Amino acid sequence: MSTTPEHPTPSSASGPLKGPVQNIVETKLAEHFDLQHLQVENESSNHNVPAGSESHFKLVLVGECFASMSRVARHQSVHELLAAELAGPIHALAIHIFSPEQWRERFGDAPLSPPCLGGDGSLESA
Amino acid sequence: MTDAVVDNIKDQIESNPIILYMKGSPQAPQCGFSAQTINCLVECGERFAYVDILSNPDIRATLPGYSNWPTFPQLFVEGELVGGCDIITEMFEAGELKPLIKEASARAQAAEGDAEA
């Protein structure tokens, strides 16, 4: 199965205005990895930081390129790519990485529209 | 000085089968990611060691370079980096964390028993 991956379309659910850091993160990830899905969400407003901050992000990445990598190696590949941002403006980075197969196992054949991975376990009942 | 810190870290990771580097303590985590990780670990029901990196700034500064992992918390089991909050939570929800922790703990206890015998 070699479908041409859709052009990664970053979610627009994260707010009306994307800051410069978010744009850099999205661009780097989309250019570096061959992704079926990419979501970059600025979660800074959930934290005790000034309005408009770009300090806390959540990433959801789905790509065949991750299938053969361990969990730690997957995260390290993202850490490495975003090293400058992690050493600078980004204070916290939640990362959820799936191969397409893992994504289907977890979320079924639903289109790659991302459920929230907030970690409250509510998805388990689906 | 950094070499001494690295030696210290190596010693901690080697002598504790389950060790978490976190912000704050299990009783009073100082960060949501550390708190969530602690919840998963406590559910596994085994004893584990922890290091509060907020009160150990040299470990906080040195561990990321040693482990190739830039953020905290960081969980090590039997000398190996298992991951941070996202990976621990994922493994916990997939039912993979508990057996990993239980088995590591059982092996450590068996080794201790051998040493005492």
gemmi code that builds the backbone of each chain (N, CA, C; Angstrom):
import gemmi

chains = {
    "A": [
        ("MET", (0.851, -1.200, 0.000), (0.000, 0.000, 0.000), (0.872, 1.230, 0.000)),
        ("SER", (0.887, 1.909, -1.118), (1.750, 3.089, -1.140), (0.955, 4.307, -1.587)),
        ("THR", (0.068, 4.679, -0.725), (-0.695, 5.873, -1.039), (0.177, 7.095, -0.814)),
        ("THR", (-0.026, 8.042, -1.641), (0.709, 9.292, -1.435), (0.190, 9.945, -0.162)),
        ("PRO", (1.076, 10.213, 0.754), (0.594, 10.833, 1.984), (-0.047, 12.183, 1.684)),
        ("GLU", (-1.108, 12.411, 2.362), (-1.718, 13.737, 2.211), (-0.751, 14.793, 2.692)),
        ("HIS", (-0.859, 15.912, 2.114), (-0.031, 17.002, 2.619), (-0.437, 17.263, 4.065)),
        ("PRO", (0.519, 17.208, 4.970), (0.138, 17.393, 6.368), (-0.552, 18.737, 6.574)),
        ("THR", (-1.719, 18.644, 7.124), (-2.434, 19.886, 7.364), (-2.541, 20.130, 8.863)),
        ("PRO", (-1.753, 21.043, 9.356), (-1.801, 21.328, 10.785), (-3.203, 21.732, 11.209)),
        ("SER", (-3.581, 21.251, 12.349), (-4.917, 21.563, 12.838), (-5.066, 23.051, 13.092)),
        ("SER", (-6.250, 23.530, 12.796), (-6.494, 24.941, 13.074), (-7.270, 25.102, 14.369)),
        ("ALA", (-7.446, 23.959, 15.072), (-8.269, 23.999, 16.280), (-7.559, 24.668, 17.443)),
        ("SER", (-6.303, 25.003, 17.250), (-5.527, 25.479, 18.387), (-5.694, 26.983, 18.613)),
        ("GLY", (-6.528, 27.628, 17.851), (-6.753, 29.042, 18.119), (-6.658, 29.853, 16.856)),
        ("PRO", (-7.145, 31.041, 16.910), (-7.203, 31.847, 15.712), (-5.832, 32.320, 15.225)),
        ("LEU", (-4.930, 32.539, 16.160), (-3.642, 33.090, 15.763), (-2.519, 32.124, 16.072)),
        ("LYS", (-1.741, 31.805, 15.062), (-0.566, 30.967, 15.309), (0.626, 31.872, 15.505)),
        ("GLY", (1.387, 31.580, 16.526), (2.584, 32.359, 16.779), (3.751, 31.868, 15.945)),
        ("PRO", (4.842, 32.602, 15.977), (6.020, 32.235, 15.184), (6.623, 30.895, 15.588)),
        ("VAL", (6.611, 30.592, 16.877), (7.198, 29.325, 17.316), (6.391, 28.158, 16.759)),
        ("GLN", (5.070, 28.275, 16.839), (4.208, 27.212, 16.317), (4.444, 27.012, 14.824)),
        ("ASN", (4.588, 28.101, 14.099), (4.846, 27.993, 12.665), (6.156, 27.273, 12.381)),
        ("ILE", (7.192, 27.607, 13.148), (8.492, 26.949, 12.949), (8.380, 25.461, 13.239)),
        ("VAL", (7.715, 25.129, 14.353), (7.578, 23.719, 14.752), (6.839, 22.945, 13.666)),
        ("GLU", (5.735, 23.492, 13.185), (4.952, 22.813, 12.154), (5.765, 22.609, 10.880)),
        ("THR", (6.474, 23.656, 10.486), (7.249, 23.577, 9.250), (8.354, 22.536, 9.367)),
        ("LYS", (9.082, 22.577, 10.483), (10.184, 21.615, 10.657), (9.689, 20.175, 10.629)),
        ("LEU", (8.617, 19.916, 11.362), (8.104, 18.544, 11.431), (7.612, 18.080, 10.064)),
        ("ALA", (6.868, 18.948, 9.384), (6.293, 18.574, 8.087), (7.386, 18.342, 7.051)),
        ("GLU", (8.469, 19.113, 7.142), (9.533, 18.959, 6.148), (10.425, 17.760, 6.451)),
        ("HIS", (10.607, 17.469, 7.734), (11.576, 16.440, 8.104), (10.989, 15.026, 8.024)),
        ("PHE", (9.737, 14.893, 8.436), (9.125, 13.562, 8.471), (8.105, 13.416, 7.350)),
        ("ASP", (7.955, 12.167, 6.879), (6.929, 11.872, 5.892), (5.666, 11.483, 6.672)),
        ("LEU", (4.793, 12.452, 6.898), (3.691, 12.256, 7.838), (2.347, 12.107, 7.143)),
        ("GLN", (1.528, 11.224, 7.693), (0.137, 11.143, 7.254), (-0.713, 12.148, 8.010)),
        ("HIS", (-0.241, 12.484, 9.183), (-1.001, 13.423, 9.995), (-0.080, 14.193, 10.930)),
        ("LEU", (-0.377, 15.475, 11.063), (0.402, 16.305, 11.980), (-0.531, 17.269, 12.680)),
        ("GLN", (-0.409, 17.299, 13.992), (-1.167, 18.280, 14.764), (-0.220, 18.957, 15.738)),
        ("VAL", (-0.194, 20.259, 15.700), (0.607, 21.030, 16.643), (-0.332, 21.969, 17.381)),
        ("GLU", (-0.426, 21.762, 18.673), (-1.384, 22.531, 19.458), (-0.661, 23.337, 20.522)),
        ("ASN", (-0.923, 24.624, 20.536), (-0.351, 25.483, 21.573), (-1.238, 25.391, 22.811)),
        ("GLU", (-0.708, 24.758, 23.853), (-1.474, 24.564, 25.085), (-1.069, 25.547, 26.172)),
        ("SER", (-0.352, 26.572, 25.787), (0.202, 27.482, 26.793), (-0.877, 28.136, 27.646)),
        ("SER", (-2.055, 28.349, 27.039), (-3.100, 29.045, 27.793), (-3.610, 28.215, 28.964)),
        ("ASN", (-3.282, 26.898, 28.965), (-3.665, 26.056, 30.107), (-2.698, 26.213, 31.277)),
        ("HIS", (-1.658, 26.984, 31.066), (-0.612, 27.059, 32.083), (-0.460, 28.494, 32.570)),
        ("ASN", (0.309, 28.608, 33.616), (0.438, 29.894, 34.282), (1.480, 30.769, 33.585)),
        ("VAL", (1.163, 31.157, 32.361), (2.088, 31.994, 31.585), (1.289, 33.136, 30.951)),
        ("PRO", (1.954, 34.216, 30.543), (1.222, 35.360, 29.984), (0.440, 34.991, 28.722)),
        ("ALA", (-0.640, 35.701, 28.473), (-1.435, 35.479, 27.265), (-0.548, 35.619, 26.034)),
        ("GLY", (-0.796, 34.777, 25.043), (-0.011, 34.827, 23.815), (1.302, 34.059, 23.888)),
        ("SER", (1.546, 33.399, 25.011), (2.798, 32.653, 25.168), (2.843, 31.467, 24.219)),
        ("GLU", (4.059, 31.066, 23.899), (4.261, 29.850, 23.111), (5.260, 28.964, 23.855)),
        ("SER", (4.846, 28.510, 25.007), (5.762, 27.775, 25.888), (5.395, 26.299, 26.021)),
        ("HIS", (4.116, 25.977, 25.853), (3.650, 24.607, 26.046), (2.942, 24.138, 24.770)),
        ("PHE", (3.456, 23.044, 24.206), (2.862, 22.527, 22.974), (2.556, 21.040, 23.110)),
        ("LYS", (1.579, 20.621, 22.315), (1.298, 19.189, 22.186), (1.391, 18.812, 20.718)),
        ("LEU", (2.104, 17.724, 20.440), (2.253, 17.255, 19.069), (1.601, 15.890, 18.907)),
        ("VAL", (0.920, 15.710, 17.792), (0.465, 14.376, 17.402), (1.005, 14.109, 16.004)),
        ("LEU", (1.804, 13.057, 15.871), (2.407, 12.721, 14.596), (2.025, 11.288, 14.220)),
        ("VAL", (1.613, 11.103, 12.980), (1.329, 9.765, 12.469), (2.128, 9.584, 11.189)),
        ("GLY", (2.981, 8.576, 11.168), (3.782, 8.357, 9.963), (4.357, 6.956, 9.919)),
        ("GLU", (4.451, 6.411, 8.721), (5.035, 5.082, 8.538), (6.498, 5.080, 8.975)),
        ("CYS", (7.145, 6.238, 8.871), (8.568, 6.322, 9.219), (8.839, 5.942, 10.675)),
        ("PHE", (7.796, 5.954, 11.511), (8.007, 5.641, 12.933), (7.815, 4.153, 13.240)),
        ("ALA", (7.319, 3.399, 12.271), (6.894, 2.018, 12.543), (8.016, 1.166, 13.124)),
        ("SER", (9.237, 1.376, 12.638), (10.331, 0.493, 13.065), (11.135, 1.065, 14.230)),
        ("MET", (10.685, 2.194, 14.772), (11.463, 2.835, 15.845), (10.846, 2.547, 17.208)),
        ("SER", (11.707, 2.458, 18.234), (11.209, 2.302, 19.598), (10.539, 3.599, 20.036)),
        ("ARG", (9.799, 3.516, 21.125), (9.151, 4.729, 21.643), (10.179, 5.818, 21.945)),
        ("VAL", (11.247, 5.404, 22.626), (12.264, 6.392, 23.006), (12.896, 7.002, 21.759)),
        ("ALA", (13.215, 6.161, 20.772), (13.851, 6.664, 19.550), (12.939, 7.625, 18.790)),
        ("ARG", (11.654, 7.344, 18.778), (10.695, 8.255, 18.122), (10.760, 9.637, 18.753)),
        ("HIS", (10.682, 9.642, 20.072), (10.691, 10.933, 20.761), (12.029, 11.645, 20.569)),
        ("GLN", (13.111, 10.846, 20.610), (14.424, 11.470, 20.450), (14.579, 12.108, 19.075)),
        ("SER", (13.958, 11.508, 18.054), (14.073, 12.100, 16.727), (13.372, 13.453, 16.668)),
        ("VAL", (12.290, 13.583, 17.425), (11.590, 14.877, 17.477), (12.367, 15.868, 18.344)),
        ("HIS", (12.866, 15.387, 19.476), (13.672, 16.256, 20.344), (14.850, 16.859, 19.574)),
        ("GLU", (15.500, 15.986, 18.776), (16.685, 16.414, 18.048), (16.315, 17.489, 17.029)),
        ("LEU", (15.231, 17.246, 16.316), (14.793, 18.200, 15.289), (14.439, 19.550, 15.917)),
        ("LEU", (13.860, 19.514, 17.112), (13.384, 20.745, 17.751), (14.317, 21.190, 18.886)),
        ("ALA", (15.584, 20.790, 18.803), (16.517, 21.076, 19.905), (16.606, 22.575, 20.192)),
        ("ALA", (16.658, 23.378, 19.136), (16.800, 24.822, 19.340), (15.579, 25.393, 20.056)),
        ("GLU", (14.403, 24.931, 19.653), (13.174, 25.433, 20.272), (13.067, 24.949, 21.727)),
        ("LEU", (13.502, 23.695, 21.957), (13.439, 23.154, 23.323), (14.433, 23.860, 24.240)),
        ("ALA", (15.537, 24.314, 23.653), (16.521, 25.041, 24.463), (16.109, 26.499, 24.631)),
        ("GLY", (15.132, 26.921, 23.846), (14.713, 28.316, 23.885), (13.302, 28.501, 24.406)),
        ("PRO", (12.365, 28.835, 23.519), (11.034, 29.251, 23.985), (10.157, 28.135, 24.541)),
        ("ILE", (10.390, 26.883, 24.107), (9.466, 25.822, 24.517), (9.860, 25.265, 25.877)),
        ("HIS", (8.921, 25.333, 26.791), (9.174, 24.857, 28.160), (8.685, 23.417, 28.315)),
        ("ALA", (7.601, 23.067, 27.652), (7.057, 21.722, 27.789), (6.482, 21.262, 26.467)),
        ("LEU", (6.747, 19.989, 26.155), (6.351, 19.450, 24.865), (5.775, 18.058, 25.074)),
        ("ALA", (4.467, 17.940, 24.895), (3.838, 16.618, 24.951), (3.879, 16.035, 23.544)),
        ("ILE", (4.311, 14.781, 23.430), (4.493, 14.181, 22.107), (3.761, 12.842, 22.036)),
        ("HIS", (2.915, 12.702, 21.036), (2.216, 11.438, 20.806), (2.506, 11.001, 19.383)),
        ("ILE", (3.193, 9.866, 19.249), (3.634, 9.425, 17.928), (3.076, 8.033, 17.631)),
        ("PHE", (2.514, 7.880, 16.457), (1.931, 6.603, 16.054), (2.392, 6.241, 14.649)),
        ("SER", (2.521, 4.942, 14.399), (2.566, 4.493, 13.017), (1.112, 4.459, 12.543)),
        ("PRO", (0.869, 4.476, 11.224), (-0.525, 4.431, 10.752), (-1.274, 3.224, 11.297)),
        ("GLU", (-0.564, 2.084, 11.413), (-1.196, 0.874, 11.917), (-1.607, 1.036, 13.382)),
        ("GLN", (-0.714, 1.606, 14.174), (-1.044, 1.834, 15.586), (-2.205, 2.793, 15.724)),
        ("TRP", (-2.221, 3.788, 14.857), (-3.317, 4.763, 14.910), (-4.654, 4.083, 14.633)),
        ("ARG", (-4.645, 3.183, 13.611), (-5.883, 2.468, 13.280), (-6.291, 1.543, 14.419)),
        ("GLU", (-5.304, 0.866, 15.013), (-5.614, -0.027, 16.139), (-6.280, 0.742, 17.271)),
        ("ARG", (-5.794, 1.957, 17.462), (-6.273, 2.703, 18.619), (-7.580, 3.444, 18.336)),
        ("PHE", (-7.684, 3.976, 17.137), (-8.824, 4.855, 16.863), (-9.722, 4.329, 15.755)),
        ("GLY", (-9.449, 3.133, 15.248), (-10.288, 2.584, 14.204), (-10.003, 3.215, 12.859)),
        ("ASP", (-10.907, 3.001, 11.923), (-10.663, 3.488, 10.574), (-11.171, 4.902, 10.365)),
        ("ALA", (-11.469, 5.556, 11.456), (-11.902, 6.945, 11.340), (-10.826, 7.735, 10.611)),
        ("PRO", (-11.237, 8.713, 9.854), (-10.245, 9.533, 9.167), (-9.294, 10.145, 10.184)),
        ("LEU", (-8.146, 10.551, 9.696), (-7.111, 11.035, 10.591), (-7.433, 12.410, 11.153)),
        ("SER", (-8.582, 12.488, 11.774), (-8.866, 13.722, 12.492), (-8.606, 13.416, 13.954)),
        ("PRO", (-7.833, 14.221, 14.595), (-7.299, 13.825, 15.889), (-8.283, 13.977, 17.034)),
        ("PRO", (-8.520, 12.871, 17.747), (-9.195, 13.043, 19.019), (-8.230, 13.688, 20.002)),
        ("CYS", (-8.758, 14.279, 21.027), (-7.891, 14.884, 22.027), (-7.204, 13.779, 22.811)),
        ("LEU", (-5.898, 13.902, 22.964), (-5.153, 12.921, 23.741), (-4.807, 13.501, 25.105)),
        ("GLY", (-5.784, 14.074, 25.715), (-5.534, 14.768, 26.975), (-5.142, 13.840, 28.105)),
        ("GLY", (-5.392, 12.538, 27.930), (-4.902, 11.605, 28.919), (-5.892, 11.315, 30.035)),
        ("ASP", (-7.170, 11.660, 29.841), (-8.121, 11.352, 30.903), (-8.746, 9.972, 30.706)),
        ("GLY", (-8.322, 9.282, 29.651), (-8.770, 7.909, 29.467), (-10.160, 7.793, 28.870)),
        ("SER", (-10.786, 8.918, 28.534), (-12.164, 8.857, 28.072), (-12.275, 8.187, 26.707)),
        ("LEU", (-11.163, 8.103, 25.986), (-11.210, 7.475, 24.679), (-11.335, 5.965, 24.795)),
        ("GLU", (-10.958, 5.428, 25.948), (-10.917, 3.981, 26.108), (-12.309, 3.361, 25.961)),
        ("SER", (-13.343, 4.140, 26.242), (-14.685, 3.575, 26.255), (-15.279, 3.486, 24.862)),
        ("ALA", (-14.615, 4.058, 23.894), (-15.172, 4.104, 22.544), (-15.279, 2.707, 21.940)),
    ],
    "B": [
        ("MET", (33.890, 18.946, 37.426), (32.746, 18.703, 38.315), (31.666, 17.888, 37.616)),
        ("THR", (31.499, 18.158, 36.327), (30.435, 17.457, 35.609), (30.656, 15.949, 35.631)),
        ("ASP", (31.944, 15.528, 35.575), (32.231, 14.093, 35.617), (31.716, 13.471, 36.904)),
        ("ALA", (31.888, 14.212, 37.994), (31.406, 13.701, 39.280), (29.888, 13.574, 39.254)),
        ("VAL", (29.227, 14.520, 38.615), (27.762, 14.460, 38.530), (27.338, 13.269, 37.674)),
        ("VAL", (28.038, 13.061, 36.564), (27.718, 11.914, 35.700), (27.917, 10.609, 36.465)),
        ("ASP", (29.007, 10.520, 37.215), (29.245, 9.310, 38.021), (28.115, 9.096, 39.018)),
        ("ASN", (27.695, 10.175, 39.607), (26.601, 10.118, 40.578), (25.329, 9.595, 39.915)),
        ("ILE", (25.022, 10.132, 38.734), (23.827, 9.704, 37.989), (23.927, 8.222, 37.632)),
        ("LYS", (25.089, 7.829, 37.104), (25.290, 6.413, 36.735), (25.057, 5.515, 37.938)),
        ("ASP", (25.610, 5.936, 39.068), (25.472, 5.147, 40.287), (23.996, 5.027, 40.683)),
        ("GLN", (23.269, 6.133, 40.588), (21.837, 6.113, 40.938), (21.066, 5.166, 40.019)),
        ("ILE", (21.352, 5.260, 38.731), (20.601, 4.479, 37.748), (20.949, 2.996, 37.856)),
        ("GLU", (22.226, 2.719, 38.199), (22.642, 1.312, 38.286), (22.192, 0.656, 39.589)),
        ("SER", (22.135, 1.436, 40.652), (21.845, 0.804, 41.940), (20.351, 0.822, 42.287)),
        ("ASN", (19.539, 1.466, 41.439), (18.092, 1.453, 41.677), (17.379, 0.879, 40.452)),
        ("PRO", (16.724, -0.276, 40.607), (16.098, -0.911, 39.436), (15.006, -0.039, 38.817)),
        ("ILE", (14.345, 0.780, 39.647), (13.304, 1.680, 39.136), (13.569, 3.048, 39.738)),
        ("ILE", (13.908, 4.019, 38.901), (14.204, 5.349, 39.437), (13.624, 6.430, 38.527)),
        ("LEU", (12.952, 7.374, 39.159), (12.307, 8.466, 38.420), (12.978, 9.792, 38.775)),
        ("TYR", (13.411, 10.507, 37.761), (13.889, 11.882, 37.926), (12.706, 12.805, 37.652)),
        ("MET", (12.343, 13.584, 38.648), (11.085, 14.334, 38.552), (11.212, 15.707, 39.196)),
        ("LYS", (10.190, 16.519, 38.970), (10.115, 17.821, 39.626), (9.251, 17.677, 40.872)),
        ("GLY", (9.868, 17.850, 42.033), (9.163, 17.677, 43.290), (9.302, 16.248, 43.791)),
        ("SER", (8.402, 15.858, 44.673), (8.435, 14.516, 45.252), (7.144, 13.790, 44.887)),
        ("PRO", (7.112, 12.466, 45.045), (5.859, 11.746, 44.769), (4.690, 12.296, 45.586)),
        ("GLN", (4.962, 12.734, 46.809), (3.897, 13.290, 47.641), (3.500, 14.687, 47.182)),
        ("ALA", (4.447, 15.433, 46.625), (4.174, 16.813, 46.213), (4.877, 17.120, 44.895)),
        ("PRO", (4.371, 16.520, 43.809), (4.977, 16.818, 42.508), (4.775, 18.291, 42.143)),
        ("GLN", (5.790, 18.872, 41.515), (5.750, 20.312, 41.229), (5.468, 20.594, 39.758)),
        ("CYS", (4.955, 19.613, 39.058), (4.700, 19.796, 37.628), (3.669, 18.758, 37.220)),
        ("GLY", (2.747, 19.139, 36.352), (1.680, 18.236, 35.950), (2.184, 16.958, 35.294)),
        ("PHE", (3.278, 17.077, 34.538), (3.819, 15.902, 33.856), (4.397, 14.919, 34.877)),
        ("SER", (5.093, 15.462, 35.884), (5.621, 14.586, 36.942), (4.481, 13.961, 37.731)),
        ("ALA", (3.433, 14.733, 37.995), (2.293, 14.219, 38.758), (1.622, 13.067, 38.022)),
        ("GLN", (1.429, 13.232, 36.716), (0.773, 12.186, 35.928), (1.616, 10.917, 35.890)),
        ("THR", (2.934, 11.093, 35.785), (3.834, 9.942, 35.759), (3.792, 9.197, 37.090)),
        ("ILE", (3.806, 9.942, 38.188), (3.730, 9.349, 39.522), (2.438, 8.530, 39.665)),
        ("ASN", (1.330, 9.066, 39.186), (0.064, 8.333, 39.268), (0.180, 6.961, 38.602)),
        ("CYS", (0.798, 6.945, 37.424), (0.958, 5.671, 36.708), (1.858, 4.725, 37.496)),
        ("LEU", (2.969, 5.251, 38.010), (3.934, 4.404, 38.722), (3.337, 3.846, 40.009)),
        ("VAL", (2.626, 4.687, 40.737), (2.036, 4.246, 42.003), (1.041, 3.118, 41.745)),
        ("GLU", (0.301, 3.224, 40.640), (-0.661, 2.180, 40.275), (0.008, 0.826, 40.064)),
        ("CYS", (1.292, 0.851, 39.730), (2.006, -0.407, 39.494), (2.316, -1.128, 40.792)),
        ("GLY", (2.276, -0.420, 41.908), (2.332, -1.061, 43.216), (3.702, -1.540, 43.671)),
        ("GLU", (4.766, -1.030, 43.073), (6.105, -1.432, 43.513), (6.869, -0.214, 44.039)),
        ("ARG", (7.843, -0.495, 44.875), (8.688, 0.596, 45.375), (9.571, 1.129, 44.255)),
        ("PHE", (9.790, 2.417, 44.274), (10.712, 2.995, 43.297), (11.478, 4.141, 43.953)),
        ("ALA", (12.642, 4.419, 43.395), (13.440, 5.543, 43.878), (13.076, 6.787, 43.079)),
        ("TYR", (13.317, 7.949, 43.647), (13.133, 9.169, 42.861), (14.197, 10.187, 43.229)),
        ("VAL", (14.445, 11.094, 42.304), (15.336, 12.222, 42.547), (14.568, 13.482, 42.180)),
        ("ASP", (14.486, 14.410, 43.131), (13.852, 15.700, 42.848), (14.886, 16.608, 42.184)),
        ("ILE", (14.693, 16.855, 40.897), (15.709, 17.628, 40.176), (15.638, 19.119, 40.515)),
        ("LEU", (14.536, 19.548, 41.119), (14.451, 20.961, 41.505), (15.407, 21.249, 42.670)),
        ("SER", (15.629, 20.252, 43.519), (16.566, 20.472, 44.620), (17.952, 19.905, 44.304)),
        ("ASN", (18.119, 19.397, 43.094), (19.440, 18.924, 42.632), (19.770, 19.555, 41.281)),
        ("PRO", (20.088, 20.845, 41.276), (20.254, 21.560, 40.001), (21.379, 21.003, 39.132)),
        ("ASP", (22.414, 20.416, 39.739), (23.482, 19.888, 38.879), (23.027, 18.635, 38.136)),
        ("ILE", (22.185, 17.833, 38.787), (21.622, 16.670, 38.083), (20.663, 17.142, 36.994)),
        ("ARG", (19.879, 18.157, 37.316), (18.955, 18.715, 36.319), (19.718, 19.187, 35.080)),
        ("ALA", (20.879, 19.787, 35.299), (21.646, 20.325, 34.180), (22.387, 19.240, 33.406)),
        ("THR", (22.731, 18.149, 34.068), (23.623, 17.147, 33.472), (22.889, 15.951, 32.873)),
        ("LEU", (21.798, 15.526, 33.510), (21.121, 14.304, 33.054), (20.667, 14.356, 31.587)),
        ("PRO", (20.069, 15.472, 31.122), (19.607, 15.471, 29.727), (20.710, 15.144, 28.716)),
        ("GLY", (21.922, 15.618, 28.952), (23.032, 15.311, 28.062), (23.424, 13.844, 28.151)),
        ("TYR", (23.369, 13.302, 29.347), (23.749, 11.900, 29.558), (22.715, 10.947, 28.948)),
        ("SER", (21.429, 11.276, 29.118), (20.372, 10.363, 28.694), (19.856, 10.651, 27.290)),
        ("ASN", (20.323, 11.767, 26.706), (19.810, 12.200, 25.408), (18.295, 12.404, 25.463)),
        ("TRP", (17.859, 13.051, 26.523), (16.423, 13.312, 26.722), (16.310, 14.687, 27.399)),
        ("PRO", (15.694, 15.651, 26.741), (15.819, 17.042, 27.217), (14.868, 17.446, 28.341)),
        ("THR", (13.834, 16.643, 28.590), (12.794, 17.118, 29.509), (12.659, 16.180, 30.712)),
        ("PHE", (11.899, 16.625, 31.691), (11.590, 15.811, 32.871), (10.074, 15.670, 32.984)),
        ("PRO", (9.604, 14.555, 33.557), (10.342, 13.477, 34.219), (11.040, 12.530, 33.247)),
        ("GLN", (11.932, 11.698, 33.817), (12.587, 10.625, 33.075), (12.575, 9.378, 33.958)),
        ("LEU", (12.074, 8.284, 33.391), (12.031, 7.022, 34.141), (13.076, 6.054, 33.601)),
        ("PHE", (13.866, 5.496, 34.518), (14.844, 4.464, 34.161), (14.459, 3.166, 34.859)),
        ("VAL", (14.436, 2.078, 34.097), (14.187, 0.755, 34.660), (15.352, -0.140, 34.269)),
        ("GLU", (15.969, -0.726, 35.266), (17.140, -1.594, 35.076), (18.172, -0.933, 34.175)),
        ("GLY", (18.447, 0.319, 34.472), (19.528, 1.025, 33.790), (19.165, 1.626, 32.452)),
        ("GLU", (17.927, 1.395, 31.990), (17.558, 1.910, 30.665), (16.476, 2.973, 30.743)),
        ("LEU", (16.628, 3.994, 29.910), (15.607, 5.028, 29.828), (14.336, 4.455, 29.203)),
        ("VAL", (13.248, 4.524, 29.957), (11.955, 4.062, 29.427), (11.247, 5.208, 28.717)),
        ("GLY", (11.372, 6.423, 29.273), (10.781, 7.579, 28.612), (10.320, 8.623, 29.602)),
        ("GLY", (9.557, 9.575, 29.087), (8.982, 10.643, 29.896), (7.498, 10.419, 30.108)),
        ("CYS", (6.813, 11.473, 30.466), (5.403, 11.371, 30.843), (4.537, 10.753, 29.745)),
        ("ASP", (4.730, 11.182, 28.510), (3.855, 10.694, 27.423), (4.020, 9.196, 27.215)),
        ("ILE", (5.279, 8.735, 27.212), (5.536, 7.315, 26.977), (5.041, 6.485, 28.157)),
        ("ILE", (5.305, 6.958, 29.375), (4.861, 6.219, 30.571), (3.339, 6.091, 30.564)),
        ("THR", (2.659, 7.195, 30.263), (1.196, 7.177, 30.247), (0.676, 6.236, 29.164)),
        ("GLU", (1.293, 6.326, 27.985), (0.907, 5.440, 26.879), (1.074, 3.976, 27.270)),
        ("MET", (2.224, 3.658, 27.866), (2.494, 2.269, 28.252), (1.537, 1.825, 29.348)),
        ("PHE", (1.249, 2.728, 30.273), (0.321, 2.388, 31.352), (-1.053, 2.076, 30.783)),
        ("GLU", (-1.520, 2.936, 29.877), (-2.857, 2.730, 29.307), (-2.917, 1.491, 28.434)),
        ("ALA", (-1.774, 1.117, 27.845), (-1.735, -0.086, 27.007), (-1.502, -1.340, 27.833)),
        ("GLY", (-1.361, -1.200, 29.158), (-1.129, -2.359, 30.017), (0.295, -2.886, 29.962)),
        ("GLU", (1.233, -2.066, 29.472), (2.614, -2.529, 29.329), (3.510, -2.103, 30.496)),
        ("LEU", (3.086, -1.072, 31.206), (3.970, -0.536, 32.243), (4.036, -1.455, 33.457)),
        ("LYS", (2.873, -1.919, 33.895), (2.815, -2.705, 35.121), (3.703, -3.959, 35.050)),
        ("PRO", (3.587, -4.773, 33.980), (4.473, -5.947, 33.917), (5.957, -5.568, 33.895)),
        ("LEU", (6.291, -4.486, 33.207), (7.693, -4.047, 33.161), (8.202, -3.734, 34.568)),
        ("ILE", (7.405, -2.985, 35.314), (7.793, -2.575, 36.669), (7.809, -3.782, 37.607)),
        ("LYS", (6.772, -4.622, 37.513), (6.679, -5.794, 38.384), (7.868, -6.728, 38.167)),
        ("GLU", (8.200, -6.952, 36.903), (9.283, -7.890, 36.602), (10.630, -7.345, 37.048)),
        ("ALA", (10.843, -6.062, 36.840), (12.109, -5.445, 37.263), (12.246, -5.531, 38.781)),
        ("SER", (11.143, -5.272, 39.468), (11.155, -5.298, 40.916), (11.419, -6.722, 41.420)),
        ("ALA", (10.772, -7.706, 40.787), (10.957, -9.105, 41.194), (12.402, -9.542, 40.971)),
        ("ARG", (12.990, -9.148, 39.849), (14.386, -9.521, 39.578), (15.320, -8.896, 40.610)),
        ("ALA", (15.041, -7.635, 40.959), (15.891, -6.956, 41.936), (15.800, -7.629, 43.299)),
        ("GLN", (14.583, -8.027, 43.667), (14.408, -8.685, 44.967), (15.087, -10.052, 44.987)),
        ("ALA", (15.006, -10.761, 43.868), (15.661, -12.067, 43.776), (17.172, -11.906, 43.894)),
        ("ALA", (17.705, -10.891, 43.232), (19.152, -10.642, 43.281), (19.589, -10.298, 44.701)),
        ("GLU", (18.744, -9.521, 45.387), (19.048, -9.146, 46.763), (19.057, -10.377, 47.657)),
        ("GLY", (18.061, -11.257, 47.431), (17.980, -12.499, 48.197), (19.224, -13.352, 47.996)),
        ("ASP", (19.694, -13.441, 46.747), (20.903, -14.206, 46.445), (22.103, -13.648, 47.184)),
        ("ALA", (22.156, -12.305, 47.212), (23.308, -11.655, 47.841), (23.335, -11.931, 49.342)),
        ("GLU", (22.129, -12.051, 49.911), (22.063, -12.268, 51.356), (22.299, -13.735, 51.717)),
        ("ALA", (21.984, -14.635, 50.794), (22.043, -16.067, 51.107), (23.481, -16.533, 51.329)),
    ],
}
model = gemmi.Model(1)
for chain_id, residues in chains.items():
    chain = gemmi.Chain(chain_id)
    for i, (resn, *xyz) in enumerate(residues, 1):
        res = gemmi.Residue()
        res.name, res.seqid = resn, gemmi.SeqId(i, " ")
        for name, pos in zip(("N", "CA", "C"), xyz):
            atom = gemmi.Atom()
            atom.name, atom.element = name, gemmi.Element(name[0])
            atom.pos, atom.b_iso = gemmi.Position(*pos), 0.0
            res.add_atom(atom)
        chain.add_residue(res)
    model.add_chain(chain)
structure = gemmi.Structure()
structure.add_model(model)
structure.setup_entities()
